[in-house]
Amino acid sequence: MYFSSRIFVPWGSLSHAGRSLYVWSFYIFALGLTWLLAPQVFLTLAHEVADANLFWIRVAGALLTSIAFMCHQSAVLDVRPFFAWAVLCRTFIVVVVITCTLMGKCQAISGYVACIDFGASMWTFFGLRRDRAEALGRASAQANLAA
């Protein structure tokens, strides 16, 4: 199956890493829709001046909404390689935002939000490690039972 039609799934049906990406997908979906449909709301909260042309922030909103869909689907379908890619990409974005904040290219609130996103990325990272440890533990237990 290429996609899941389920939006809300039982928490216990998700892997540890999948849970983190599942929760993060709803956050990104809300942020993406805000940027797409009402970018002035976000710009006001970020203390940025909105110019007459909001095209690029709306494009970014469409991209975030698409990313939210991919993250949700990968969490529900347990696409483990995507989880690892998500950790790398989300960490890269955090580095870029914090660098821009330190250089004075964006408001401090952007750096704070990036730190929250970094925490969410680390939740996925440690979820991957836990899932792997549990899988190795199950394999070891099965090998002991077979012996």
C-alpha positions in Angstrom: 0.0 0.0 0.0 1.4 3.4 -1.0 -0.5 5.5 1.5 -2.7 5.1 4.5 -6.2 6.6 4.6 -6.1 6.7 8.4 -5.4 10.1 9.9 -5.7 9.3 13.6 -4.2 5.9 14.6 -3.9 4.2 18.0 -0.8 5.4 19.8 0.3 1.8 20.5 0.3 0.9 16.9 3.2 3.3 16.2 6.9 2.7 16.8 8.7 5.0 19.2 10.3 7.0 16.3 7.0 6.9 14.5 5.2 8.5 17.4 7.5 11.4 17.4 7.2 12.0 13.7 3.4 11.5 13.9 3.1 14.3 16.5 5.5 16.5 14.6 3.5 16.1 11.4 0.4 17.7 13.0 2.5 20.6 14.2 4.0 21.2 10.8 0.6 20.8 9.1 -0.8 23.6 11.3 2.2 25.8 10.7 2.1 25.1 6.9 -1.6 25.9 6.7 -1.0 29.1 8.6 1.8 30.2 6.2 -0.3 29.1 3.2 -3.7 30.7 4.2 -2.9 33.5 6.6 0.8 34.3 6.5 0.3 37.7 8.2 -0.6 35.8 11.4 2.8 34.1 11.6 4.7 37.3 10.4 3.0 39.3 13.2 4.0 36.7 15.8 7.6 36.7 14.5 7.7 40.5 14.5 8.5 40.5 10.8 7.1 43.2 8.4 4.8 41.7 5.7 5.4 43.2 2.3 2.7 43.2 -0.3 4.0 40.1 -2.0 3.5 37.1 0.3 4.1 34.6 -2.5 7.2 33.0 -1.1 5.9 32.4 2.4 2.8 30.9 0.8 5.0 28.6 -1.3 6.9 27.7 1.9 3.5 26.9 3.5 2.6 24.6 0.7 5.9 22.8 1.1 5.5 22.5 4.8 2.0 21.0 4.3 3.4 18.5 1.8 6.2 17.6 4.3 3.6 17.1 7.0 1.7 14.7 4.8 4.9 12.7 4.1 5.9 12.6 7.8 2.4 11.5 8.8 2.3 8.8 6.2 5.8 7.5 7.0 4.9 7.4 10.7 1.6 5.5 10.1 3.2 3.1 7.6 6.4 2.8 9.7 8.9 3.8 6.9 12.1 3.6 9.0 14.5 5.0 6.5 12.4 8.1 6.2 12.7 8.6 10.0 16.5 8.7 9.7 16.3 11.1 6.8 13.9 13.3 8.7 16.3 13.6 11.6 19.1 14.7 9.3 17.1 17.2 7.4 15.4 18.7 10.5 18.7 19.1 12.2 20.2 20.8 9.1 17.3 23.3 9.1 17.8 24.0 12.8 21.5 24.8 12.1 20.5 27.1 9.3 17.9 29.0 11.3 20.2 29.3 14.4 23.0 30.6 12.1 20.7 33.2 10.6 19.5 34.2 14.0 23.0 34.7 15.3 23.9 36.7 12.1 20.9 38.9 12.8 19.1 37.9 9.6 15.9 36.8 11.5 14.3 37.5 14.9 15.3 35.7 18.0 11.9 33.9 18.2 13.0 31.9 15.1 16.0 30.6 17.0 13.7 29.6 19.9 11.4 27.7 17.6 14.4 26.0 16.0 15.5 24.8 19.4 12.0 23.3 19.9 12.2 21.6 16.5 15.7 20.3 17.4 14.2 18.7 20.5 11.5 17.1 18.4 14.2 15.8 16.0 16.1 14.3 18.9 12.9 12.6 20.1 12.8 10.9 16.7 16.5 10.0 16.9 16.3 8.5 20.3 13.0 6.7 19.2 15.0 5.1 16.4 17.6 4.0 18.8 15.0 2.5 21.2 13.2 0.8 18.4 16.5 -0.8 17.2 17.4 -1.9 20.8 14.0 -3.5 21.3 14.3 -5.3 17.9 17.7 -6.6 18.8 16.4 -7.7 22.2 13.5 -9.5 20.7 15.9 -11.2 18.2 18.2 -12.3 21.0 15.3 -13.6 23.1 14.0 -15.6 20.1 17.5 -17.0 19.5 17.7 -18.1 23.1 14.3 -19.8 22.9 15.2 -21.6 19.8 18.5 -22.9 21.4 
